Amino acid sequence: MVRVLSKLNCCIVFFLFFFLVHVYAGDVVDYGRSSSIIITSERLSRLDFPPDFVFGAGSSAYQVEGAAAEDGRKPSIWDTFTHAGKTPDKGTGDIAADQYHQYKDDVKLMHKMGLDAYRFSISWSRIIPDGRGAVNPKGLNYYNNLINELVSYGIEAHVTLSHFDIPQALEDEYEGLLSPKFIEDFTAYVDVCFKEYGDRVKSWMTFNEPNALTLGGYDMGMMPPGRCSYPFGVSNCSKGDSTTEPYVAGHNILLSHAAAVHLYRTKYQEKQKGQIGITLLAFWFEPMTNSPQDVAASKRMLDFHIGWFLDPLVHGNYPAIMRKIVGSRLPNFTKNDLKHLKGSFDFIGLNQYSAFYIKDLPRRSDDQYGSDYVRDVSVTGLCE
């Protein structure tokens, strides 16, 4: 389990770095605020929490499994991205924490730590190597073994169906999340997972942090599939359109999520008695000052960050401020879309790492290159 936790720490550091670079364009400004950390000697135990509080740990397939080319698995977009040397340390997930081979030892350590639950993700390209079509029996067997091992130790399995690692085959065929074809293929994939594992898995998450994937992968180019356009992004991307693609990818994620939830509710939930939701990256934002501009900016940041995905699920549309600023670059939902989208969750997962003070920035409207997410939201900030 030490291997897993070290990967999780790297993940947290990465997202903090990602968000600072992306939303704040690397500008760290001293606005005169001071901070302090209060350390006490008070110790917490399980008795300080409600009896039904669940203690657990989490990981994702590409971070921990390894065995990237074993037993029929084919590349995901993360394999392609890392093998092109696009990560800061030039590392890959070929071996990672080697959980594919050492899952029994990992589960023993989880039990020794006293964990109630383990959240992990399924590698789509291990289950269905080409993204659609033939199912890989060895891939199915690995997750059956992992889930059975968890159950044998009384540890709940919480499963994420897509954690950034879309099959490369679908990226090659129709540019993955940029095509509505993705919705049908994702639904077919999750159908296999629900059927195979739903008797033991009672907590499903369709996507992990889509608000990170869309920005990192389609605006900044610092995550796979590494798409962006000049002058946006932090890398020299060979393809992409930062002004539109984050919103298109996000739209197709929402429709894919809704289709998966509809499938689960109509075909599996009554018998399997599980729950299904989605997990969002959830930073918090406070205004830098009490000025109306900064107060509005912090609310705008929340709408663009969390409301982007949460509002359609709860209210049936994107936040009003997003529709106003992004305009025609933001796709519309049809009446048919809304039949399955609004209310398509039993729970919402929030990954919360930090909070930021937000200051309003004048919006640039005369640039020949248009506007991406950063320019749309028009804020700067300071991490407290």
C-alpha positions as CSV (number, residue, x, y, z in Angstrom):
1,M,0.0,0.0,0.0
2,V,3.0,2.3,0.5
3,R,3.4,2.2,-3.3
4,V,-0.2,3.3,-3.8
5,L,-0.1,6.1,-1.3
6,S,3.1,7.6,-2.8
7,K,1.3,7.7,-6.2
8,L,-1.6,9.5,-4.6
9,N,0.6,12.1,-3.1
10,C,2.1,12.7,-6.5
11,C,-1.4,13.1,-7.9
12,I,-2.3,15.7,-5.3
13,V,0.8,17.7,-6.0
14,F,0.2,17.5,-9.7
15,F,-3.3,18.8,-9.5
16,L,-2.3,21.7,-7.3
17,F,0.5,22.5,-9.8
18,F,-1.9,22.0,-12.7
19,F,-4.5,24.4,-11.3
20,L,-2.0,27.1,-10.4
21,V,-0.5,27.0,-13.9
22,H,-3.7,26.8,-15.7
23,V,-6.1,29.2,-14.0
24,Y,-3.5,31.7,-12.8
25,A,-1.1,31.5,-15.7
26,G,1.8,31.0,-13.4
27,D,1.4,34.4,-11.7
28,V,2.0,34.2,-8.0
29,V,1.1,37.6,-6.5
30,D,1.6,38.8,-3.0
31,Y,-1.6,40.6,-2.0
32,G,-0.5,41.3,1.5
33,R,-2.4,38.4,3.1
34,S,-0.6,36.4,5.8
35,S,-1.3,32.9,6.8
36,S,-0.4,30.7,9.7
37,I,-0.7,27.0,10.6
38,I,-2.0,26.1,14.0
39,I,-0.6,22.8,15.3
40,T,-2.2,21.2,18.3
41,S,-1.3,18.0,20.2
42,E,-4.9,16.8,20.0
43,R,-5.2,13.3,18.5
44,L,-8.2,12.0,16.6
45,S,-9.4,8.4,16.6
46,R,-12.3,6.6,14.9
47,L,-14.4,7.4,17.9
48,D,-14.3,11.1,16.9
49,F,-16.2,10.3,13.7
50,P,-19.8,9.0,13.1
51,P,-20.1,5.2,13.2
52,D,-21.0,5.1,9.6
53,F,-18.0,7.2,8.4
54,V,-16.0,5.4,5.8
55,F,-12.2,5.5,5.9
56,G,-10.5,4.6,2.7
57,A,-7.8,5.2,0.1
58,G,-7.9,5.7,-3.6
59,S,-5.9,5.2,-6.8
60,S,-6.3,5.1,-10.5
61,A,-5.5,2.3,-13.0
62,Y,-2.7,4.0,-14.8
63,Q,-1.1,5.2,-11.6
64,V,-0.8,1.9,-9.9
65,E,-1.5,-1.2,-12.1
66,G,1.6,-1.4,-14.4
67,A,1.5,-4.4,-16.8
68,A,0.8,-1.9,-19.5
69,A,1.3,-4.4,-22.3
70,E,0.4,-7.6,-20.6
71,D,-2.5,-10.0,-20.9
72,G,-4.1,-8.3,-23.9
73,R,-4.2,-4.7,-22.7
74,K,-3.6,-2.1,-25.4
75,P,-2.6,1.5,-25.0
76,S,-4.7,4.3,-23.5
77,I,-4.1,8.0,-24.2
78,W,-1.9,8.1,-21.1
79,D,0.4,5.4,-22.5
80,T,0.8,7.4,-25.7
81,F,1.3,10.7,-23.9
82,T,4.0,9.4,-21.5
83,H,5.8,7.3,-24.1
84,A,6.2,10.5,-26.1
85,G,8.2,12.0,-23.2
86,K,5.6,14.6,-22.3
87,T,5.6,14.2,-18.5
88,P,8.1,16.4,-16.5
89,D,10.2,13.4,-15.3
90,K,9.7,11.5,-18.6
91,G,8.2,8.6,-16.6
92,T,5.6,6.1,-17.7
93,G,3.0,3.9,-16.1
94,D,4.5,0.7,-17.7
95,I,5.3,-0.7,-14.2
96,A,3.9,2.0,-11.9
97,A,3.2,0.5,-8.5
98,D,2.8,-3.0,-10.1
99,Q,-0.6,-3.6,-8.5
100,Y,-1.5,-5.8,-11.4
101,H,0.9,-8.4,-10.0
102,Q,0.9,-7.4,-6.3
103,Y,-2.8,-6.7,-5.6
104,K,-3.0,-9.4,-2.9
105,D,-0.2,-7.8,-0.9
106,D,-1.7,-4.4,-1.4
107,V,-5.1,-5.6,-0.1
108,K,-3.4,-7.2,3.0
109,L,-1.8,-3.8,3.7
110,M,-5.1,-2.0,3.3
111,H,-6.7,-4.4,5.8
112,K,-3.7,-3.9,8.2
113,M,-4.2,-0.2,8.0
114,G,-7.9,-0.6,8.9
115,L,-9.3,0.7,5.7
116,D,-13.1,0.3,5.1
117,A,-13.0,1.1,1.4
118,Y,-10.7,1.2,-1.6
119,R,-11.5,3.4,-4.6
120,F,-9.9,2.3,-7.8
121,S,-10.5,2.7,-11.5
122,I,-10.9,0.2,-14.3
123,S,-8.7,0.4,-17.3
124,W,-11.0,0.5,-20.3
125,S,-8.2,-0.6,-22.6
126,R,-7.6,-3.6,-20.4
127,I,-11.3,-4.7,-20.5
128,I,-12.0,-3.8,-24.1
129,P,-8.5,-3.3,-25.7
130,D,-9.8,-1.6,-28.9
131,G,-12.3,0.6,-27.1
132,R,-15.2,-1.4,-28.6
133,G,-15.9,-4.9,-29.7
134,A,-14.2,-8.0,-28.2
135,V,-13.9,-8.2,-24.4
136,N,-10.6,-9.3,-22.9
137,P,-11.1,-12.3,-20.5
138,K,-7.8,-11.8,-18.8
139,G,-8.7,-8.1,-18.1
140,L,-12.1,-9.1,-16.7
141,N,-10.4,-11.7,-14.5
142,Y,-7.9,-9.3,-13.0
143,Y,-10.6,-7.0,-11.7
144,N,-12.7,-10.0,-10.5
145,N,-9.7,-11.1,-8.5
146,L,-9.0,-7.7,-7.1
147,I,-12.7,-7.2,-6.1
148,N,-12.9,-10.7,-4.6
149,E,-9.7,-10.0,-2.6
150,L,-11.2,-6.8,-1.2
151,V,-14.5,-8.5,-0.3
152,S,-12.6,-11.3,1.5
153,Y,-11.1,-8.7,3.8
154,G,-14.3,-6.8,4.3
155,I,-13.2,-3.8,2.2
156,E,-15.7,-2.0,0.1
157,A,-14.9,-1.6,-3.6
158,H,-15.6,1.9,-5.0
159,V,-15.1,1.8,-8.7
160,T,-14.4,4.7,-11.1
161,L,-15.2,3.7,-14.7
162,S,-13.0,6.3,-16.4
163,H,-10.0,8.1,-14.8
164,F,-8.4,10.0,-17.7
165,D,-7.2,6.8,-19.6
166,I,-9.4,6.6,-22.7
167,P,-8.4,3.9,-25.1
168,Q,-6.0,5.2,-27.7
169,A,-7.9,3.3,-30.4
170,L,-10.9,5.6,-30.0
171,E,-8.6,8.7,-30.0
172,D,-7.1,7.5,-33.2
173,E,-10.5,6.7,-34.8
174,Y,-12.6,9.7,-34.0
175,E,-10.6,11.9,-31.5
176,G,-12.2,10.4,-28.4
177,L,-14.2,12.8,-26.3
178,L,-14.5,15.3,-29.2
179,S,-16.9,13.0,-31.0
180,P,-20.5,12.0,-30.0
181,K,-19.5,8.5,-31.0
182,F,-17.8,8.3,-27.7
183,I,-21.1,8.2,-25.9
184,E,-22.2,4.9,-27.4
185,D,-18.8,3.2,-26.9
186,F,-18.6,4.4,-23.3
187,T,-22.1,3.0,-22.6
188,A,-21.2,-0.4,-24.1
189,Y,-18.0,-0.5,-22.0
190,V,-19.8,0.3,-18.7
191,D,-22.4,-2.2,-19.5
192,V,-19.7,-4.9,-19.4
193,C,-18.5,-3.6,-16.0
194,F,-22.0,-3.4,-14.4
195,K,-22.8,-6.9,-15.6
196,E,-19.5,-8.4,-14.5
197,Y,-18.9,-6.7,-11.2
198,G,-22.1,-5.2,-10.0
199,D,-23.0,-8.1,-7.7
200,R,-20.1,-6.9,-5.5
201,V,-19.6,-3.3,-6.4
202,K,-22.1,-1.0,-4.8
203,S,-20.6,2.4,-5.5
204,W,-19.9,3.5,-9.1
205,M,-18.4,6.7,-10.4
206,T,-18.6,7.3,-14.2
207,F,-15.8,9.8,-14.5
208,N,-13.1,11.2,-12.3
209,E,-12.5,15.0,-12.3
210,P,-13.8,15.8,-15.8
211,N,-13.1,19.5,-15.1
212,A,-9.4,18.6,-14.9
213,L,-9.3,16.3,-17.9
214,T,-11.0,18.8,-20.2
215,L,-8.7,21.7,-19.3
216,G,-5.5,19.8,-19.0
217,G,-6.1,17.7,-22.1
218,Y,-7.9,20.1,-24.4
219,D,-6.9,23.6,-23.4
220,M,-3.4,23.5,-21.9
221,G,-2.1,20.3,-23.5
222,M,-0.4,19.2,-20.3
223,M,-2.5,16.0,-20.0
224,P,-3.4,13.5,-22.6
225,P,-4.5,13.7,-25.3
226,G,-2.3,16.8,-25.3
227,R,-4.4,19.1,-27.4
228,C,-4.2,22.9,-27.4
229,S,-3.7,25.8,-29.8
230,Y,-1.5,28.9,-30.0
231,P,-1.2,31.1,-27.9
232,F,-2.9,29.0,-25.2
233,G,-1.4,26.0,-23.4
234,V,1.8,25.2,-21.7
235,S,3.2,23.0,-24.4
236,N,3.7,23.1,-28.2
237,C,0.7,21.1,-29.3
238,S,0.6,19.7,-32.8
239,K,-3.2,19.8,-32.9
240,G,-6.2,21.2,-31.0
241,D,-8.4,24.2,-30.5
242,S,-8.2,25.6,-27.0
243,T,-11.1,28.0,-27.6
244,T,-13.7,25.3,-28.2
245,E,-12.5,21.7,-27.5
246,P,-12.6,21.9,-23.6
247,Y,-16.3,22.7,-23.8
248,V,-17.0,20.0,-26.5
249,A,-15.2,17.4,-24.5
250,G,-17.0,18.4,-21.3
251,H,-20.3,18.2,-23.1
252,N,-19.7,14.7,-24.4
253,I,-18.5,13.6,-20.9
254,L,-21.8,14.8,-19.4
255,L,-23.9,13.0,-22.1
256,S,-21.8,9.9,-21.6
257,H,-22.3,10.1,-17.9
258,A,-26.1,10.5,-18.3
259,A,-26.2,7.5,-20.7
260,A,-24.3,5.3,-18.2
261,V,-26.5,6.3,-15.3
262,H,-29.7,5.6,-17.4
263,L,-28.3,2.2,-18.3
264,Y,-27.5,1.3,-14.7
265,R,-30.8,2.5,-13.3
266,T,-32.9,0.7,-15.9
267,K,-31.0,-2.5,-16.2
268,Y,-29.0,-3.1,-13.1
269,Q,-29.8,-1.0,-10.0
270,E,-33.0,-2.6,-8.8
271,K,-31.3,-6.0,-8.6
272,Q,-27.7,-5.0,-7.7
273,K,-28.8,-2.3,-5.1
274,G,-25.8,0.0,-5.9
275,Q,-25.4,3.7,-6.3
276,I,-23.9,5.7,-9.2
277,G,-22.5,9.2,-9.4
278,I,-19.5,11.2,-10.7
279,T,-16.4,12.7,-9.0
280,L,-15.4,16.3,-9.6
281,L,-12.3,18.3,-8.8
282,A,-13.5,20.8,-6.2
283,F,-11.3,23.6,-5.1
284,W,-12.9,26.4,-3.1
285,F,-12.7,30.1,-3.9
286,E,-13.0,33.2,-1.8
287,P,-12.8,36.9,-3.0
288,M,-9.4,38.5,-2.5
289,T,-11.1,41.7,-1.3
290,N,-14.7,42.8,-0.5
291,S,-14.9,44.7,-3.8
292,P,-17.9,43.8,-6.0
293,Q,-15.5,42.8,-8.7
294,D,-13.6,40.3,-6.6
295,V,-16.8,38.9,-5.1
296,A,-18.3,38.4,-8.6
297,A,-15.0,36.9,-9.7
298,S,-15.0,34.2,-7.0
299,K,-18.5,33.3,-7.8
300,R,-17.6,33.2,-11.5
301,M,-14.7,30.9,-10.7
302,L,-16.9,28.5,-8.8
303,D,-19.4,28.4,-11.7
304,F,-16.7,27.7,-14.3
305,H,-14.9,25.2,-12.1
306,I,-17.6,23.1,-10.4
307,G,-20.9,24.5,-11.8
308,W,-19.7,23.6,-15.3
309,F,-20.4,19.9,-14.6
310,L,-22.7,20.1,-11.5
311,D,-25.3,22.6,-12.8
312,P,-26.3,20.5,-15.8
313,L,-26.8,17.5,-13.4
314,V,-28.8,19.4,-10.9
315,H,-30.6,22.2,-12.9
316,G,-30.4,20.9,-16.5
317,N,-28.1,23.5,-18.0
318,Y,-24.7,25.2,-17.7
319,P,-24.4,28.1,-15.3
320,A,-25.8,31.4,-16.7
321,I,-22.5,33.2,-16.5
322,M,-20.8,30.4,-18.6
323,R,-23.5,30.7,-21.3
324,K,-23.2,34.4,-21.4
325,I,-19.3,34.5,-21.6
326,V,-18.6,31.4,-23.7
327,G,-21.6,32.0,-26.0
328,S,-21.8,29.8,-29.2
329,R,-18.6,28.0,-28.2
330,L,-20.5,26.2,-25.4
331,P,-22.7,23.4,-26.8
332,N,-26.4,23.3,-26.1
333,F,-28.4,20.5,-24.6
334,T,-31.4,19.2,-26.5
335,K,-34.7,18.3,-24.8
336,N,-33.8,14.6,-25.4
337,D,-30.4,15.1,-23.7
338,L,-32.2,16.5,-20.6
339,K,-34.4,13.5,-20.2
340,H,-31.5,11.5,-18.8
341,L,-29.1,14.3,-17.8
342,K,-30.9,16.2,-15.1
343,G,-30.9,14.3,-11.8
344,S,-28.5,11.6,-13.1
345,F,-26.7,10.9,-9.9
346,D,-27.2,9.2,-6.6
347,F,-24.2,11.0,-5.1
348,I,-21.6,13.6,-6.1
349,G,-17.9,12.9,-5.2
350,L,-15.7,15.9,-4.5
351,N,-11.9,15.7,-4.5
352,Q,-10.9,18.8,-2.4
353,Y,-7.3,19.7,-2.2
354,S,-7.0,23.4,-1.5
355,A,-8.7,26.9,-1.5
356,F,-7.8,30.1,-3.3
357,Y,-8.3,33.8,-3.0
358,I,-9.6,35.2,-6.2
359,K,-9.1,38.6,-7.8
360,D,-10.9,39.9,-10.9
361,L,-9.0,40.5,-14.1
362,P,-10.2,42.7,-16.9
363,R,-11.5,40.5,-19.7
364,R,-9.6,40.6,-23.0
365,S,-12.0,40.9,-25.9
366,D,-9.9,42.3,-28.7
367,D,-7.4,39.5,-29.2
368,Q,-7.2,37.9,-32.7
369,Y,-6.8,34.5,-31.1
370,G,-10.1,34.6,-29.3
371,S,-10.7,33.2,-25.8
372,D,-10.0,30.0,-24.0
373,Y,-11.1,28.9,-20.5
374,V,-8.5,31.1,-18.8
375,R,-9.6,34.2,-20.6
376,D,-13.2,33.3,-20.2
377,V,-13.0,33.1,-16.5
378,S,-10.6,36.1,-16.2
379,V,-9.3,35.8,-12.6
380,T,-6.0,35.6,-10.8
381,G,-5.6,34.0,-7.5
382,L,-3.5,33.1,-4.5
383,C,-3.4,29.8,-2.7
384,E,-3.8,30.1,1.1
